[in-house]
Amino acid sequence: MLEIKLSTFRGRPGVALGNGVVEVFILSGGGHIARLSVAGGLPNVLWEPTWPLIEPGLREIADTSVYGDHEESKLLSSIAGHNLCCDLFGSQSPGEIAAGMPLHGEAGMVAWTAVQADTG
């Protein structure tokens, strides 16, 4: 049976999904699949950054000595595991940069909302 619960990953909010065999954690900020592991607390098979993570909405006030002050640092300050690139992958065009589109698009930089769904 699938269990879905609100939880945290390295201090960041999100949704944990598990079926007793595998567990997945999805960050609310950015929608990144931050954790994938065998149930029971075994190691995360996805990449975890070595730096502290922040919510994407806090990026503008983040310490640039920790996260850098370049275009990639906007995404890297909040990324973990598998990066969700729904709307754009790769570098932005000059027009996208002028419009404020972040690296790999806005999907990884917006707040996602968990909603209840009836799967029955």
OpenMM code with the backbone's topology and positions (N, CA, C; nanometers):
from openmm import Vec3, app, unit

residues = "MET LEU GLU ILE LYS LEU SER THR PHE ARG GLY ARG PRO GLY VAL ALA LEU GLY ASN GLY VAL VAL GLU VAL PHE ILE LEU SER GLY GLY GLY HIS ILE ALA ARG LEU SER VAL ALA GLY GLY LEU PRO ASN VAL LEU TRP GLU PRO THR TRP PRO LEU ILE GLU PRO GLY LEU ARG GLU ILE ALA ASP THR SER VAL TYR GLY ASP HIS GLU GLU SER LYS LEU LEU SER SER ILE ALA GLY HIS ASN LEU CYS CYS ASP LEU PHE GLY SER GLN SER PRO GLY GLU ILE ALA ALA GLY MET PRO LEU HIS GLY GLU ALA GLY MET VAL ALA TRP THR ALA VAL GLN ALA ASP THR GLY".split()
positions = [
    Vec3(0.0835, -0.1170, 0.0000),
    Vec3(0.0000, 0.0000, 0.0000),
    Vec3(0.0885, 0.1241, 0.0000),
    Vec3(0.0519, 0.2218, -0.0784),
    Vec3(0.1278, 0.3455, -0.0891),
    Vec3(0.0996, 0.4358, 0.0293),
    Vec3(0.2065, 0.4821, 0.0950),
    Vec3(0.1937, 0.5766, 0.2043),
    Vec3(0.2490, 0.7105, 0.1568),
    Vec3(0.1727, 0.8161, 0.1754),
    Vec3(0.2123, 0.9512, 0.1370),
    Vec3(0.2030, 1.0388, 0.2602),
    Vec3(0.3122, 1.1110, 0.2908),
    Vec3(0.3082, 1.1984, 0.4075),
    Vec3(0.3962, 1.3208, 0.3848),
    Vec3(0.3581, 1.4313, 0.4500),
    Vec3(0.4409, 1.5510, 0.4492),
    Vec3(0.5574, 1.5257, 0.5422),
    Vec3(0.6775, 1.5659, 0.5005),
    Vec3(0.7958, 1.5394, 0.5794),
    Vec3(0.9030, 1.6420, 0.5423),
    Vec3(1.0263, 1.6183, 0.5867),
    Vec3(1.1377, 1.7058, 0.5516),
    Vec3(1.2568, 1.6241, 0.5049),
    Vec3(1.3388, 1.6875, 0.4242),
    Vec3(1.4642, 1.6312, 0.3759),
    Vec3(1.5707, 1.7375, 0.3974),
    Vec3(1.6670, 1.7094, 0.4852),
    Vec3(1.7724, 1.8053, 0.5189),
    Vec3(1.7145, 1.9422, 0.5534),
    Vec3(1.6060, 1.9398, 0.6298),
    Vec3(1.5442, 2.0626, 0.6776),
    Vec3(1.4495, 2.1298, 0.5810),
    Vec3(1.4290, 2.0730, 0.4644),
    Vec3(1.3404, 2.1325, 0.3642),
    Vec3(1.2119, 2.0517, 0.3524),
    Vec3(1.0974, 2.1199, 0.3386),
    Vec3(0.9692, 2.0500, 0.3327),
    Vec3(0.9449, 1.9809, 0.1987),
    Vec3(0.8635, 1.8760, 0.2067),
    Vec3(0.8269, 1.8038, 0.0864),
    Vec3(0.7327, 1.6905, 0.1173),
    Vec3(0.7266, 1.5970, 0.0242),
    Vec3(0.6359, 1.4835, 0.0346),
    Vec3(0.7163, 1.3545, 0.0256),
    Vec3(0.6930, 1.2658, 0.1221),
    Vec3(0.7560, 1.1339, 0.1223),
    Vec3(0.6544, 1.0321, 0.0740),
    Vec3(0.6960, 0.9469, -0.0181),
    Vec3(0.6108, 0.8397, -0.0703),
    Vec3(0.6836, 0.7078, -0.0482),
    Vec3(0.6108, 0.6088, -0.0028),
    Vec3(0.6717, 0.4782, 0.0182),
    Vec3(0.5690, 0.3677, 0.0094),
    Vec3(0.6155, 0.2495, -0.0282),
    Vec3(0.5251, 0.1344, -0.0369),
    Vec3(0.5774, 0.0147, 0.0423),
    Vec3(0.6699, 0.0402, 0.1335),
    Vec3(0.7284, -0.0687, 0.2104),
    Vec3(0.8478, -0.1313, 0.1428),
    Vec3(0.8696, -0.1013, 0.0154),
    Vec3(0.9839, -0.1542, -0.0590),
    Vec3(1.0791, -0.0415, -0.0964),
    Vec3(1.0248, 0.0640, -0.1547),
    Vec3(1.1049, 0.1805, -0.1909),
    Vec3(1.0441, 0.3063, -0.1299),
    Vec3(1.1306, 0.4065, -0.1113),
    Vec3(1.0875, 0.5356, -0.0593),
    Vec3(1.1400, 0.6454, -0.1506),
    Vec3(1.0580, 0.7455, -0.1756),
    Vec3(1.0929, 0.8595, -0.2593),
    Vec3(1.0570, 0.9857, -0.1820),
    Vec3(1.1421, 1.0875, -0.1914),
    Vec3(1.1117, 1.2158, -0.1292),
    Vec3(1.1205, 1.3240, -0.2353),
    Vec3(1.0146, 1.4061, -0.2453),
    Vec3(1.0087, 1.5140, -0.3433),
    Vec3(1.0038, 1.6465, -0.2684),
    Vec3(1.0966, 1.7363, -0.3004),
    Vec3(1.1019, 1.8674, -0.2363),
    Vec3(0.9881, 1.9564, -0.2856),
    Vec3(0.9245, 2.0268, -0.1938),
    Vec3(0.8199, 2.1218, -0.2325),
    Vec3(0.8793, 2.2389, -0.3094),
    Vec3(0.9959, 2.2838, -0.2691),
    Vec3(1.0637, 2.3927, -0.3387),
    Vec3(1.1451, 2.3392, -0.4539),
    Vec3(1.0928, 2.3482, -0.5741),
    Vec3(1.1640, 2.3035, -0.6931),
    Vec3(1.1180, 2.1710, -0.7492),
    Vec3(1.0463, 2.0913, -0.6704),
    Vec3(0.9972, 1.9632, -0.7200),
    Vec3(1.1053, 1.8603, -0.7449),
    Vec3(1.2248, 1.8814, -0.6909),
    Vec3(1.3353, 1.7877, -0.7124),
    Vec3(1.3077, 1.6554, -0.6408),
    Vec3(1.3405, 1.5456, -0.7059),
    Vec3(1.3326, 1.4145, -0.6415),
    Vec3(1.4620, 1.4011, -0.5626),
    Vec3(1.4561, 1.4327, -0.4337),
    Vec3(1.5754, 1.4455, -0.3508),
    Vec3(1.6262, 1.3133, -0.2956),
    Vec3(1.5370, 1.2164, -0.2791),
    Vec3(1.5789, 1.0902, -0.2182),
    Vec3(1.5064, 0.9738, -0.2852),
    Vec3(1.5818, 0.8692, -0.3121),
    Vec3(1.5280, 0.7424, -0.3609),
    Vec3(1.6078, 0.6338, -0.2914),
    Vec3(1.5387, 0.5510, -0.2152),
    Vec3(1.6097, 0.4475, -0.1408),
    Vec3(1.5198, 0.3271, -0.1168),
    Vec3(1.5834, 0.2184, -0.0808),
    Vec3(1.5104, 0.1002, -0.0386),
    Vec3(1.4543, 0.1313, 0.0997),
    Vec3(1.3331, 0.0892, 0.1275),
    Vec3(1.2689, 0.1161, 0.2562),
    Vec3(1.3554, 0.0668, 0.3710),
    Vec3(1.3474, 0.1363, 0.4819),
    Vec3(1.4227, 0.0961, 0.6000),
    Vec3(1.5440, 0.1821, 0.6263),
    Vec3(1.5549, 0.2947, 0.5589),
    Vec3(1.6618, 0.3886, 0.5886),
    Vec3(1.7943, 0.3607, 0.5211),
    Vec3(1.7962, 0.2787, 0.4177),
    Vec3(1.9205, 0.2532, 0.3461),
    Vec3(1.9636, 0.3784, 0.2702),
    Vec3(2.0897, 0.3845, 0.2249),
    Vec3(2.1423, 0.5068, 0.1631),
    Vec3(2.0619, 0.5550, 0.0420),
    Vec3(2.0630, 0.6847, 0.0262),
    Vec3(2.0015, 0.7511, -0.0878),
    Vec3(2.0835, 0.7177, -0.2127),
    Vec3(2.0185, 0.6718, -0.3190),
    Vec3(2.0913, 0.6397, -0.4418),
    Vec3(2.1075, 0.7623, -0.5313),
    Vec3(2.0424, 0.8743, -0.4965),
    Vec3(2.0539, 0.9967, -0.5743),
    Vec3(2.1610, 1.0882, -0.5158),
    Vec3(2.2103, 1.1772, -0.5983),
    Vec3(2.3128, 1.2724, -0.5598),
    Vec3(2.2611, 1.3688, -0.4534),
    Vec3(2.3438, 1.3942, -0.3518),
    Vec3(2.3121, 1.4936, -0.2491),
    Vec3(2.4245, 1.5958, -0.2464),
    Vec3(2.3904, 1.7239, -0.2567),
    Vec3(2.4955, 1.8261, -0.2517),
    Vec3(2.5614, 1.8295, -0.1139),
    Vec3(2.6848, 1.8748, -0.1109),
    Vec3(2.7587, 1.8827, 0.0153),
    Vec3(2.7299, 2.0123, 0.0904),
    Vec3(2.6691, 2.1103, 0.0238),
    Vec3(2.6403, 2.2392, 0.0863),
    Vec3(2.4998, 2.2395, 0.1471),
    Vec3(2.4730, 2.3351, 0.2375),
    Vec3(2.3377, 2.3455, 0.2941),
    Vec3(2.2380, 2.3860, 0.1863),
    Vec3(2.1171, 2.3325, 0.1958),
    Vec3(2.0131, 2.3621, 0.0982),
    Vec3(1.9221, 2.4729, 0.1489),
    Vec3(1.8719, 2.5553, 0.0561),
    Vec3(1.7747, 2.6585, 0.0908),
    Vec3(1.6552, 2.6477, -0.0028),
    Vec3(1.5455, 2.7052, 0.0381),
    Vec3(1.4280, 2.7107, -0.0474),
    Vec3(1.4548, 2.8057, -0.1643),
    Vec3(1.4052, 2.7745, -0.2836),
    Vec3(1.4286, 2.8612, -0.3986),
    Vec3(1.3850, 3.0061, -0.3748),
    Vec3(1.2783, 3.0278, -0.3006),
    Vec3(1.2304, 3.1627, -0.2746),
    Vec3(1.3233, 3.2458, -0.1882),
    Vec3(1.4188, 3.1812, -0.1215),
    Vec3(1.5145, 3.2525, -0.0361),
    Vec3(1.6449, 3.2851, -0.1081),
    Vec3(1.6549, 3.2456, -0.2323),
    Vec3(1.7791, 3.2620, -0.3083),
    Vec3(1.8246, 3.4078, -0.3152),
    Vec3(1.7333, 3.4998, -0.3276),
    Vec3(1.7702, 3.6409, -0.3436),
    Vec3(1.8376, 3.6982, -0.2195),
    Vec3(1.8149, 3.6371, -0.1033),
    Vec3(1.8791, 3.6873, 0.0186),
    Vec3(1.9871, 3.5915, 0.0696),
    Vec3(2.0216, 3.4920, -0.0102),
    Vec3(2.1210, 3.3921, 0.0304),
    Vec3(2.2619, 3.4509, 0.0303),
    Vec3(2.3473, 3.3930, 0.1107),
    Vec3(2.4867, 3.4328, 0.1225),
    Vec3(2.5617, 3.3897, -0.0038),
    Vec3(2.6063, 3.4852, -0.0840),
    Vec3(2.6751, 3.4519, -0.2087),
    Vec3(2.8112, 3.3875, -0.1846),
    Vec3(2.8679, 3.4021, -0.0633),
    Vec3(2.9946, 3.3349, -0.0346),
    Vec3(2.9740, 3.1842, -0.0204),
    Vec3(2.8519, 3.1423, 0.0093),
    Vec3(2.8200, 2.9996, 0.0211),
    Vec3(2.7773, 2.9426, -0.1135),
    Vec3(2.6893, 3.0138, -0.1845),
    Vec3(2.6263, 2.9601, -0.3057),
    Vec3(2.6811, 3.0166, -0.4354),
    Vec3(2.7606, 3.1200, -0.4283),
    Vec3(2.8115, 3.1817, -0.5494),
    Vec3(2.7182, 3.2921, -0.5978),
    Vec3(2.7654, 3.3645, -0.6976),
    Vec3(2.6896, 3.4762, -0.7510),
    Vec3(2.6848, 3.4684, -0.9034),
    Vec3(2.6588, 3.3502, -0.9541),
    Vec3(2.6500, 3.3305, -1.0984),
    Vec3(2.5149, 3.2683, -1.1310),
    Vec3(2.4832, 3.2588, -1.2556),
    Vec3(2.3517, 3.2107, -1.2973),
    Vec3(2.3221, 3.0700, -1.2446),
    Vec3(2.4209, 2.9812, -1.2480),
    Vec3(2.4008, 2.8439, -1.2021),
    Vec3(2.3748, 2.8362, -1.0521),
    Vec3(2.4275, 2.9309, -0.9749),
    Vec3(2.4130, 2.9257, -0.8293),
    Vec3(2.2677, 2.9405, -0.7852),
    Vec3(2.1854, 3.0022, -0.8659),
    Vec3(2.0431, 3.0154, -0.8319),
    Vec3(1.9790, 2.8779, -0.8180),
    Vec3(2.0084, 2.7905, -0.9104),
    Vec3(1.9536, 2.6549, -0.9052),
    Vec3(2.0296, 2.5679, -0.8050),
    Vec3(2.1621, 2.5769, -0.8047),
    Vec3(2.2430, 2.4909, -0.7192),
    Vec3(2.2183, 2.5127, -0.5705),
    Vec3(2.1719, 2.6300, -0.5314),
    Vec3(2.1477, 2.6555, -0.3899),
    Vec3(2.0318, 2.5728, -0.3347),
    Vec3(1.9446, 2.5225, -0.4222),
    Vec3(1.8281, 2.4478, -0.3734),
    Vec3(1.8109, 2.3099, -0.4373),
    Vec3(1.8987, 2.2722, -0.5247),
    Vec3(1.8849, 2.1449, -0.5965),
    Vec3(1.9307, 2.0272, -0.5096),
    Vec3(1.8703, 1.9129, -0.5301),
    Vec3(1.9132, 1.7884, -0.4663),
    Vec3(1.8590, 1.6730, -0.5480),
    Vec3(1.9362, 1.5662, -0.5584),
    Vec3(1.8884, 1.4467, -0.6276),
    Vec3(1.8689, 1.4669, -0.7755),
    Vec3(1.7484, 1.4431, -0.8203),
    Vec3(1.7140, 1.4519, -0.9618),
    Vec3(1.6441, 1.5855, -0.9876),
    Vec3(1.6998, 1.6649, -1.0763),
    Vec3(1.6464, 1.7970, -1.1090),
    Vec3(1.5313, 1.7852, -1.2085),
    Vec3(1.4209, 1.8469, -1.1755),
    Vec3(1.3050, 1.8481, -1.2629),
    Vec3(1.3187, 1.9609, -1.3646),
    Vec3(1.3248, 1.9273, -1.4932),
    Vec3(1.3370, 2.0266, -1.6004),
    Vec3(1.2169, 2.0122, -1.6927),
    Vec3(1.1038, 2.0669, -1.6525),
    Vec3(0.9815, 2.0532, -1.7330),
    Vec3(0.9770, 2.1478, -1.8518),
    Vec3(1.0267, 2.2672, -1.8319),
    Vec3(1.0036, 2.3696, -1.9319),
    Vec3(1.1271, 2.4071, -2.0135),
    Vec3(1.2455, 2.3713, -1.9683),
    Vec3(1.3677, 2.4093, -2.0380),
    Vec3(1.4819, 2.3274, -1.9820),
    Vec3(1.5688, 2.2752, -2.0682),
    Vec3(1.6888, 2.2079, -2.0209),
    Vec3(1.8081, 2.2749, -2.0856),
    Vec3(1.9071, 2.3080, -2.0070),
    Vec3(2.0276, 2.3710, -2.0584),
    Vec3(2.0261, 2.5199, -2.0363),
    Vec3(2.1212, 2.5855, -2.1011),
    Vec3(2.1350, 2.7300, -2.0872),
    Vec3(2.0184, 2.8021, -2.1526),
    Vec3(1.9907, 2.9197, -2.1007),
    Vec3(1.8823, 3.0002, -2.1519),
    Vec3(1.9278, 3.0770, -2.2769),
    Vec3(1.8311, 3.1127, -2.3582),
    Vec3(1.8587, 3.2009, -2.4720),
    Vec3(1.8756, 3.3426, -2.4183),
    Vec3(1.9319, 3.4331, -2.4960),
    Vec3(1.9423, 3.5723, -2.4494),
    Vec3(1.8060, 3.6311, -2.4097),
    Vec3(1.7012, 3.5970, -2.4814),
    Vec3(1.5674, 3.6461, -2.4480),
    Vec3(1.5162, 3.5896, -2.3167),
    Vec3(1.5448, 3.4610, -2.2912),
    Vec3(1.5031, 3.3989, -2.1645),
    Vec3(1.5798, 3.4593, -2.0471),
    Vec3(1.7074, 3.4866, -2.0671),
    Vec3(1.7858, 3.5512, -1.9621),
    Vec3(1.7283, 3.6896, -1.9323),
    Vec3(1.6975, 3.7659, -2.0366),
    Vec3(1.6411, 3.8998, -2.0192),
    Vec3(1.5073, 3.8953, -1.9459),
    Vec3(1.4322, 3.7865, -1.9666),
    Vec3(1.3011, 3.7717, -1.9013),
    Vec3(1.3132, 3.7159, -1.7594),
    Vec3(1.4360, 3.6794, -1.7178),
    Vec3(1.4570, 3.6281, -1.5828),
    Vec3(1.4414, 3.4780, -1.5694),
    Vec3(1.4397, 3.4028, -1.6789),
    Vec3(1.4265, 3.2578, -1.6740),
    Vec3(1.5540, 3.1960, -1.6183),
    Vec3(1.5453, 3.1152, -1.5118),
    Vec3(1.6656, 3.0541, -1.4539),
    Vec3(1.7163, 2.9360, -1.5372),
    Vec3(1.8391, 2.8932, -1.5070),
    Vec3(1.8997, 2.7769, -1.5715),
    Vec3(1.8073, 2.6564, -1.5594),
    Vec3(1.7887, 2.5815, -1.6646),
    Vec3(1.7010, 2.4642, -1.6722),
    Vec3(1.5537, 2.4996, -1.6496),
    Vec3(1.5183, 2.6251, -1.6637),
    Vec3(1.3780, 2.6647, -1.6553),
    Vec3(1.3296, 2.6898, -1.5146),
    Vec3(1.2046, 2.7293, -1.5056),
    Vec3(1.1499, 2.7700, -1.3766),
    Vec3(1.0949, 2.6557, -1.2926),
    Vec3(1.0765, 2.5372, -1.3476),
    Vec3(1.0184, 2.4261, -1.2705),
    Vec3(1.0971, 2.3967, -1.1441),
    Vec3(1.2296, 2.4023, -1.1516),
    Vec3(1.3138, 2.3731, -1.0368),
    Vec3(1.3303, 2.4882, -0.9399),
    Vec3(1.2629, 2.5989, -0.9661),
    Vec3(1.2784, 2.7177, -0.8823),
    Vec3(1.1476, 2.7654, -0.8205),
    Vec3(1.0381, 2.6994, -0.8489),
    Vec3(0.9086, 2.7434, -0.7955),
    Vec3(0.8633, 2.6512, -0.6829),
    Vec3(0.7696, 2.7018, -0.6030),
    Vec3(0.7128, 2.6216, -0.4950),
    Vec3(0.6026, 2.5320, -0.5511),
    Vec3(0.6115, 2.4037, -0.5200),
    Vec3(0.5112, 2.3070, -0.5623),
    Vec3(0.4189, 2.2808, -0.4451),
    Vec3(0.2940, 2.2501, -0.4731),
    Vec3(0.1944, 2.2265, -0.3694),
    Vec3(0.1467, 2.0819, -0.3775),
    Vec3(0.1460, 2.0156, -0.2625),
    Vec3(0.0929, 1.8798, -0.2564),
    Vec3(-0.0577, 1.8872, -0.2387),
    Vec3(-0.1290, 1.8117, -0.3195),
    Vec3(-0.2744, 1.8046, -0.3080),
    Vec3(-0.3154, 1.6596, -0.2934),
    Vec3(-0.4268, 1.6396, -0.2321),
    Vec3(-0.4768, 1.5042, -0.2144),
    Vec3(-0.5469, 1.4601, -0.3416),
    Vec3(-0.5230, 1.3360, -0.3806),
    Vec3(-0.5883, 1.2812, -0.4986),
    Vec3(-0.6509, 1.1467, -0.4638),
    Vec3(-0.7648, 1.1204, -0.5187),
    Vec3(-0.8317, 0.9923, -0.4982),
    Vec3(-0.7875, 0.8979, -0.6080),
    Vec3(-0.7118, 0.7954, -0.5725),
    Vec3(-0.6615, 0.7005, -0.6708),
    Vec3(-0.7471, 0.5764, -0.6795),
    Vec3(-0.8561, 0.5729, -0.6031),
    Vec3(-0.9411, 0.4544, -0.5967),
    Vec3(-1.0329, 0.4460, -0.7107),
] * unit.nanometer
topology = app.Topology()
chain = topology.addChain("A")
for resn in residues:
    res = topology.addResidue(resn, chain)
    for name in ("N", "CA", "C"):
        topology.addAtom(name, app.Element.getBySymbol(name[0]), res)
